[in-house]
Amino acid sequence: MKKYNTIVNPIPVQTWNWLGVNGTKLENEIPAIGTYKKQPLKISNSAVSITKLDQQNQKYPVLNELNAGLNEELQEFVQANQNSGFCIEIAADDQLKEPMLLQYELDDQDKTLVDHHLILAHKNSEATIVIGYQSTDESKGFHNGITQVYAEQGAIVHLVKVQMLSDQDIHLDAIGVFVESDAQVDITTVELGAAQTITSCKTNLAGDNSVVQVQSIYFGDKERKLDMNYVVSHQGKKSIGTMEIHGALMDKSQKTFRGTLDFLKGSRGAVGNEAEEIVLLSPNVRNRSVPLMLSGESDVEGHHAVSIGKMDEDKLFYLMSRGLSLSDAEKLVVEASFQPALDKIPVPEIKTQISTYIRRRLSDAE
Amino acid sequence: MDKKKTFVEDIERSLYDIKNEDRYSYKANQGLTEDIVRAISKEKNDPDWMLDFRLRSLEVYNNTALPSWGPALDELDMDHIVTYVRPDTTMKGDWKEVPEDIKNTFDRLGIPQAEKESLAGVGAQYDSEVVYHSIKEDLVKQGVVYTDMESALRDYESMVKEYFMQLVTPKDHKFVALHGAVWSGGSFVYVPPGVHVDIPLQSYFRLNSPGAGQFEHTLIIVDKEASLHFIEGCSAPKYNVTNLHAGCVELYVKEGARLRYSTIENWSRNMLNLNTKRALVDKDGLIEWVSGSFGSKISMLYPRSILRGEHARAEFTGVTFAAKGQTLDTGAAVIHAAPYTSSNISTRSISKDGGVVVYRGAIKVAPNAHHSKSSVNCESLMLDDISRSDTLPVMDILNDEVDIGHEAKIGRISDEAIFYLMSRGISEEEAKAMIVRGFVEPIAKELPLEYAVEMNNLVNLELEGTMG
């Protein structure tokens, strides 16, 4: 067991300490990391080179370009303790329509997971990768991982990460993305479980005309704590960055979302949009939203918006006038707000699992 | 065009830049020690409790670190700041009695003229003390008090003791601790229940002494169902040494009362403006902040409204314009601490010639503050790509019965808009200036006419350099 006292998920620019949003503390001890024995690769693709990524691998200098990790200490921790990981390399011009699926399951046998993945999309290639984290029993599990995506010129990568761990688990996850010119990376994240969730997603729109689209949904209930730190850095000219975040909080759940659009000098013509919409379903929740916009370039268009409140009464009234009960109407409204992100998940079983999971959580609360 | 640019800048700046001889009847030594604090307190004839308060504040100051966030304050060296300069005059009630050079300064700034035309009372502070104070007779008859803090401490001691630095306590941050230790000057206003002061009161703060600090304290109590518009103006000539402004404004808005607090700040660009302003608003009360930040080298200014009574409201309207060499870190914070409270924040930021502008804000809704509403809108305009503009808002919401909205935009003047105006026969420079004036219009329209004109002049003055 090791206690980490450092601040993780530091905000790119500090603000007042009394608000408690400059970073977050990892509240739980990190257990000793064992082996992860199951085969996570559920759907593969014969056209793709999938090799084990071990921490000593020097083959991929691009790893140095990818800024990922909740902080330096945890980044080093992942590199030192990795017990699973793949390098998924898509050859130039290969456009794969079928998704690949990595599914991790924490249970009494595999209690700890430290995974490190590299998705390397060569020029003009296209691929979709889904990575899921679940628990199959109630034993206390721990996950800490890094997923890095490097999209070469003209490549298109869609990364989907779905977390449905059990109520005792710790989930620490960092995504790092580097996008060359004319390439596009879509990130879809779904955060539904775990006692404490700390995630980051740092994307570097390095090339001209590069695009990143982040779609994220989270659902907090019971005493769950979520801490998210997403950054889109515009470096390339005419780069386009979008963050769309939808969340619902109930019971005594707490959430902090830091979303930063950073227009670096030289990113002329860049366009960045960030929107977070939060529905509050119980009086004892705590929501913290920190939408930052940083600009060292004048020729950009940046926009961010946050909306926090109870469910839209007009929508509820309409649905109830059509015969739905209040709770059914509420479920439908929450699900509808999650739908754009769910639509981006290409594996139907996972989509169904998510919908069932959310409905069950909403029903439990009644 | 270039010629005009220089011409305009010279003339306009000179208004603020005229330096008088540094005359004083008492000047504290440079630096900050217990002896200096004791000497200031003695010079001001403080009651014992105030001396104790100063010494406690000094201790807090010595034990408090600089903020870990915000602009770098490396150049601040308290060992070289003079914290108290008493001008070589006592406070007067007639401009004719104010020493010629000081009177001329305020004449140039248009204060006596404004007093005649559009104000119900005026306070004029020169360095550390107020040199002129007046209030219209009919307000005095209604029980309105408007005086300098030194007189208030003597004549209304119990009220000052009850409210002074209770809302902004020395423990809040390093510079209010400093303020608590060395404060001097400032204005005290009390508006009795039900009294509406229809014409604004204005205090003007002028710092003439090089290397000095100004630490004025403004304490305003607007009692139940009363109303007031208070205007604050500040300026200083430019020196090549660092001047420091660490004022403190405490506003108490009682049940059903309204207070509008307007500021046009145009400190010179050697000034560190580390000012703290706060309002406590009771049931059905309204605080309206109107804030224009144009001057100083570094500003850190975030008026905070604490809505502690049901249906209390806060409005903040601000414009910040940072040019070469300036880092203006401004914004607003609202604490919703009671049910049915509402807040509205609207800001416009402009940066040019390497200026750095930051909007820093916070909306906090306490667990009991159900049915609170807040709307925040921040827009930033960058006039070139050597400048910076950052937006750092935080929302911390602890109740579900709320309606919170935040929106921010950043961008530049669109080519289409300029093209359209040029197609109507307007020059490119004028088109850009028109767009910037339109951009700050929502703020300008909240100001009394003459201040809106002053703000427009400041905007035009700043733009000459960019568009010329």
HADDOCK unambig.tbl for C-alpha pairs under 7 A between the chains (distance, minus, plus):
assign (segid A and resid 14 and name CA) (segid B and resid 69 and name CA) 5.16 0.50 0.50
assign (segid A and resid 15 and name CA) (segid B and resid 69 and name CA) 5.43 0.50 0.50
assign (segid A and resid 15 and name CA) (segid B and resid 70 and name CA) 6.90 0.50 0.50
assign (segid A and resid 16 and name CA) (segid B and resid 69 and name CA) 6.83 0.50 0.50
assign (segid A and resid 280 and name CA) (segid B and resid 400 and name CA) 5.08 0.50 0.50
assign (segid A and resid 281 and name CA) (segid B and resid 400 and name CA) 6.44 0.50 0.50
assign (segid A and resid 282 and name CA) (segid B and resid 400 and name CA) 5.90 0.50 0.50
assign (segid A and resid 283 and name CA) (segid B and resid 399 and name CA) 5.11 0.50 0.50
assign (segid A and resid 283 and name CA) (segid B and resid 400 and name CA) 4.83 0.50 0.50
assign (segid A and resid 284 and name CA) (segid B and resid 398 and name CA) 6.67 0.50 0.50
assign (segid A and resid 284 and name CA) (segid B and resid 399 and name CA) 6.33 0.50 0.50
assign (segid A and resid 285 and name CA) (segid B and resid 398 and name CA) 5.99 0.50 0.50
assign (segid A and resid 285 and name CA) (segid B and resid 399 and name CA) 6.62 0.50 0.50
assign (segid A and resid 286 and name CA) (segid B and resid 397 and name CA) 5.68 0.50 0.50
assign (segid A and resid 286 and name CA) (segid B and resid 398 and name CA) 4.62 0.50 0.50
assign (segid A and resid 287 and name CA) (segid B and resid 396 and name CA) 5.82 0.50 0.50
assign (segid A and resid 287 and name CA) (segid B and resid 397 and name CA) 5.05 0.50 0.50
assign (segid A and resid 287 and name CA) (segid B and resid 398 and name CA) 6.53 0.50 0.50
assign (segid A and resid 288 and name CA) (segid B and resid 395 and name CA) 5.41 0.50 0.50
assign (segid A and resid 288 and name CA) (segid B and resid 396 and name CA) 4.43 0.50 0.50
assign (segid A and resid 288 and name CA) (segid B and resid 397 and name CA) 6.22 0.50 0.50
assign (segid A and resid 289 and name CA) (segid B and resid 394 and name CA) 5.89 0.50 0.50
assign (segid A and resid 289 and name CA) (segid B and resid 395 and name CA) 5.13 0.50 0.50
assign (segid A and resid 289 and name CA) (segid B and resid 396 and name CA) 6.69 0.50 0.50
assign (segid A and resid 290 and name CA) (segid B and resid 393 and name CA) 5.96 0.50 0.50
assign (segid A and resid 290 and name CA) (segid B and resid 394 and name CA) 4.64 0.50 0.50
assign (segid A and resid 290 and name CA) (segid B and resid 395 and name CA) 6.42 0.50 0.50
assign (segid A and resid 291 and name CA) (segid B and resid 392 and name CA) 6.86 0.50 0.50
assign (segid A and resid 291 and name CA) (segid B and resid 393 and name CA) 6.37 0.50 0.50
assign (segid A and resid 292 and name CA) (segid B and resid 391 and name CA) 5.63 0.50 0.50
assign (segid A and resid 292 and name CA) (segid B and resid 392 and name CA) 4.93 0.50 0.50
assign (segid A and resid 292 and name CA) (segid B and resid 393 and name CA) 6.67 0.50 0.50
assign (segid A and resid 293 and name CA) (segid B and resid 390 and name CA) 5.66 0.50 0.50
assign (segid A and resid 293 and name CA) (segid B and resid 391 and name CA) 5.02 0.50 0.50
assign (segid A and resid 293 and name CA) (segid B and resid 392 and name CA) 6.77 0.50 0.50
assign (segid A and resid 294 and name CA) (segid B and resid 389 and name CA) 6.30 0.50 0.50
assign (segid A and resid 294 and name CA) (segid B and resid 390 and name CA) 4.32 0.50 0.50
assign (segid A and resid 294 and name CA) (segid B and resid 391 and name CA) 6.28 0.50 0.50
assign (segid A and resid 295 and name CA) (segid B and resid 388 and name CA) 5.71 0.50 0.50
assign (segid A and resid 295 and name CA) (segid B and resid 389 and name CA) 5.22 0.50 0.50
assign (segid A and resid 295 and name CA) (segid B and resid 390 and name CA) 5.83 0.50 0.50
assign (segid A and resid 296 and name CA) (segid B and resid 385 and name CA) 6.52 0.50 0.50
assign (segid A and resid 296 and name CA) (segid B and resid 387 and name CA) 6.32 0.50 0.50
assign (segid A and resid 296 and name CA) (segid B and resid 388 and name CA) 4.71 0.50 0.50
assign (segid A and resid 296 and name CA) (segid B and resid 389 and name CA) 6.66 0.50 0.50
assign (segid A and resid 297 and name CA) (segid B and resid 385 and name CA) 4.84 0.50 0.50
assign (segid A and resid 298 and name CA) (segid B and resid 382 and name CA) 5.12 0.50 0.50
assign (segid A and resid 298 and name CA) (segid B and resid 383 and name CA) 6.61 0.50 0.50
assign (segid A and resid 298 and name CA) (segid B and resid 384 and name CA) 5.58 0.50 0.50
assign (segid A and resid 298 and name CA) (segid B and resid 385 and name CA) 4.80 0.50 0.50
assign (segid A and resid 298 and name CA) (segid B and resid 411 and name CA) 6.27 0.50 0.50
assign (segid A and resid 298 and name CA) (segid B and resid 412 and name CA) 5.77 0.50 0.50
assign (segid A and resid 299 and name CA) (segid B and resid 411 and name CA) 6.57 0.50 0.50
assign (segid A and resid 299 and name CA) (segid B and resid 412 and name CA) 5.98 0.50 0.50
assign (segid A and resid 300 and name CA) (segid B and resid 411 and name CA) 5.47 0.50 0.50
assign (segid A and resid 301 and name CA) (segid B and resid 410 and name CA) 5.89 0.50 0.50
assign (segid A and resid 301 and name CA) (segid B and resid 411 and name CA) 4.88 0.50 0.50
assign (segid A and resid 302 and name CA) (segid B and resid 409 and name CA) 5.53 0.50 0.50
assign (segid A and resid 302 and name CA) (segid B and resid 410 and name CA) 4.93 0.50 0.50
assign (segid A and resid 302 and name CA) (segid B and resid 411 and name CA) 6.44 0.50 0.50
assign (segid A and resid 303 and name CA) (segid B and resid 408 and name CA) 5.65 0.50 0.50
assign (segid A and resid 303 and name CA) (segid B and resid 409 and name CA) 4.44 0.50 0.50
assign (segid A and resid 303 and name CA) (segid B and resid 410 and name CA) 6.40 0.50 0.50
assign (segid A and resid 304 and name CA) (segid B and resid 407 and name CA) 5.69 0.50 0.50
assign (segid A and resid 304 and name CA) (segid B and resid 408 and name CA) 5.32 0.50 0.50
assign (segid A and resid 304 and name CA) (segid B and resid 409 and name CA) 6.61 0.50 0.50
assign (segid A and resid 305 and name CA) (segid B and resid 406 and name CA) 5.39 0.50 0.50
assign (segid A and resid 305 and name CA) (segid B and resid 407 and name CA) 4.28 0.50 0.50
assign (segid A and resid 305 and name CA) (segid B and resid 408 and name CA) 6.44 0.50 0.50
assign (segid A and resid 306 and name CA) (segid B and resid 405 and name CA) 5.70 0.50 0.50
assign (segid A and resid 306 and name CA) (segid B and resid 406 and name CA) 4.99 0.50 0.50
assign (segid A and resid 306 and name CA) (segid B and resid 407 and name CA) 6.49 0.50 0.50
assign (segid A and resid 307 and name CA) (segid B and resid 404 and name CA) 5.71 0.50 0.50
assign (segid A and resid 307 and name CA) (segid B and resid 405 and name CA) 4.59 0.50 0.50
assign (segid A and resid 307 and name CA) (segid B and resid 406 and name CA) 6.46 0.50 0.50
assign (segid A and resid 308 and name CA) (segid B and resid 403 and name CA) 6.03 0.50 0.50
assign (segid A and resid 308 and name CA) (segid B and resid 404 and name CA) 4.94 0.50 0.50
assign (segid A and resid 308 and name CA) (segid B and resid 405 and name CA) 6.42 0.50 0.50
assign (segid A and resid 309 and name CA) (segid B and resid 400 and name CA) 6.25 0.50 0.50
assign (segid A and resid 309 and name CA) (segid B and resid 401 and name CA) 6.61 0.50 0.50
assign (segid A and resid 309 and name CA) (segid B and resid 402 and name CA) 5.05 0.50 0.50
assign (segid A and resid 309 and name CA) (segid B and resid 403 and name CA) 4.74 0.50 0.50
assign (segid A and resid 309 and name CA) (segid B and resid 404 and name CA) 6.21 0.50 0.50
assign (segid A and resid 310 and name CA) (segid B and resid 400 and name CA) 6.01 0.50 0.50
assign (segid A and resid 310 and name CA) (segid B and resid 401 and name CA) 6.04 0.50 0.50
assign (segid A and resid 310 and name CA) (segid B and resid 402 and name CA) 6.62 0.50 0.50
